[in-house]
């Protein structure tokens, strides 16, 4: 056990989650209320549905993650894929509640519990496995949000990653810094 290495790992994971959160926030800020709830096809999810699902998933996985199964008995995953009946503010508040639980859980990981076993749907995971599983899930849905948002949005789009044709300029401006990771990376303007 190396406390400094483990603390650095958790810090890096939290920063990566935060970078995906900035992308999600940047996408939904560009959508009208109608676009937020629009499905590009009847058999696909809207951005609102994906946010609802992520909020529910994060609430379930990270509430009391060290002591209870990550699939809480009161979670209704199927309902997460139904249209959101509230307004934008209530949807974002719901998503934020899941996100806040995730961030608080990451802050609880320390030398005493990093090697603990946690469970998701009865399957044993290490803390690291559970964190990486959640990070992959968030990144997958962040990509979906970006794609769906671009498909349903009318008008111009503010790029949340390096715009096509902008790689050379981005590299000149950010080379050797954490801002080089993305236009939304830490330290990016």
Secondary structure by P-SEA (a helix, b strand, c coil): ccaaaaaaaaaaaaaaaaaaaaaaaaaaaaccccccccccccccccaaaaaaaaaaaaaaaccccccccccccccccccccccccccaaaaaaaaaaaaaaaaaaaaacccccccbbbbcccccccaaaaaaaaaaaaaaaaaaaaaaaaaaccccccccccccccaaaaaaacccccccccccccccc
